Amino acid sequence: MAQLKTILGQPSWPLASHQVQAYVTQTGGQLGPVTFRIGGRSISPLSVAPWATEPRTPGLPPILQVLRGDFFCLPFGGNTTPYRGEQHPVHGETANARWRHVATTHEQERHSLHLRLQTKIRPGQVDKRITLVDGQAGIYQRHTITGMTGPMNLGHHAMVKYPDQEGCGVLSTSRFLYGQVFPAVFESPANKGYSALLPGARFATLREVPLATGHMTDLSRYPARRGFEDLAILVADTTLPLAWSAVTFPGERYVWFSLKNPRVLPQTVLWFSNGGRYYHPWNGRHTNVLGVEEGCSYFHLGLAEAARRNPLSAGGSPTVTKLHPGKPLDISYFMGVVAIPPRFDRVADISLAQNHVVLRAASGKKAQMAIDPELLAGLSV
């Protein structure tokens, strides 16, 4: 049995390779903190909530007490509305309940952690497998869902922490059909929350998105809009063999990126968290964080809203997947960090080439990192 270590206030299982040091919390199975070592540097691109080591507040959901890095949501979203008698917590039991350790293995250059959760609200089993490979600054994740029946929305909830320098990072993604700002009030001043984007606005590029004031803003440059919280969704082009999201830090000379199968995770929810929540535990101090949340869901609303007909599903982008007890469902997801050369401005394309993933910048510069094709097999056709 692997020994738990208390890291930033949470009992966590460690997992390490030559290039990556990661921790996974027992509560919620949240991946973080994570440190990548590239080019003699140590980079920790994922956020950890500023209240992580504070005494637990009674009534605060486990997901918020732990909040860090990346976690798997089943079902994805707030889940304030029950679905056929199922009342799930925020982002599901997978992000709140206590996971059980199954195995930690080290086979040649691969280092893997296997955790398991028996869900109760919708009975079933979720197996979490996280793998690191020596020589690669990347993390392979696979979640296997078994024993469940019916529609389910789901996804990954990665949170990237930007330096405190306006516009220092550049967000880009693979081709999407359209984007849309959350169509209702995301944060209300009556509840000590503030949003800046125009509710429901559709857009074709991240660089021009309407503000509630009537002006335009550039969602690709961040941090921005200090004092506001906003949410938008991108509908992926499911004809792509592989979909990706990336944040380029030209000044810091690295890129954080993620890879997914767009037919399994057809949307990307973007959560711009920059100090716009003044209620507990946020208190205006959760800043410079971008949630890059790859999933199959209707915004962040939960299972009931995703399972019923909604504008996204009516337009051809599925917001739930159908689970069958005799047919396990695998959700594969990859994230990595790569060093970039001078004048690498923003990621314009990511492709797989034999045993490498290649990142091409809009400026024409390139960067690459080694990958394990076998572990990426579930990500593309």
Secondary structure, 3 states (H helix, E strand, C coil): CCCCEEECCEEEEEEECCCEEEEEECECCCEEEEEEEECCEEECCECECCCCCCCCCCCCCHHHHHCECECEEECCCCCCCCECCECCCCCEHHHCCECEEEEEEEECCEEEEEEEEEECCCCEEEEEEEEEECCCCEEEEEEEEECCCEEECEEECEEEECCCCCCCEEEEECCEEEEEECCCCCCCHHHCECCCECCCCEECCCCCEEECCCCEECCCEECCCCCEEEEEEEEECCCCCCEEEEEEECCCCEEEEEEECCCCCCEEEEEEEECCECCCCCCCCCCCEEEEEEEECCCCCCHHHHHCCCHHHHCCCCCCEEEECCECEEEEEEEEEEECCCCCCCEEEEEEECCEEEEEECCCCEEEEECCCCCCHHHCC
